[in-house]
Amino acid sequence: MLSAATNQPDYADFSPPYYSASIPFVASSVVLRTLDGVPFIAVYEVNAQVGQPQVLV
């Protein structure tokens, strides 16, 4: 199943043409693109925490 969402980060401390932001999220896949198709460079880091599933009755 695929559910699309758009996230617009707050770039309060940065001015064009350099932007930086951290966006925490939970997902099984990520697509990075602009709404108008303008090329850009993205750098990302993945941080995961693996836990044991809980059985709910």
N, C-alpha and C positions, 0 to 999 in steps of 0.2 A: 504494500500500500504506500502511496506517495501523497504527501500533503505539503503543498507549497506555502511558504511564508516569506514575507519581506521584512528584513531588519534594517533600520537606519540608525547607526550608532551616533552618539553624541560626540562631536569633534570639538568640544569647547576650548581645549588647550592647543589646538593645532590650526594652522591656516594653510590655504592652498599654496602650492600643489602637494603638500605632504600631510597625510592624515594617518592617525593611529587610533585604534580602539580595541577593547577586549569585549567579547560577547559570549557569555556562558550559554550553553544550550545542550540539549539532549537530542540526539538523532542517530540514525543509522547511515546517513549519507549527507553530503553537503554539496551544493552547487553555488559557485561564486560567479556573479555576473552583474553588469549594470543594466538598468531598465532600458537604456537607449542603445546598448551594444557598443559603447566606447571601450576600447582596450585598456587594461590596467594590469598592474602587478600586485599579487597577493602573497603574503607570507603567513603561514599558519602553524600552530603548534597544537598537538593533541596531548591531553592529559586525561588518563582514565583511572577509575577506581573500580576494582573487581571485587564483588561481594557474593555471598551465598544467597540464592533465592529463598524467599520465605513462602511457605505453603499457607494459604488462607483458606479456612474452611467455612 
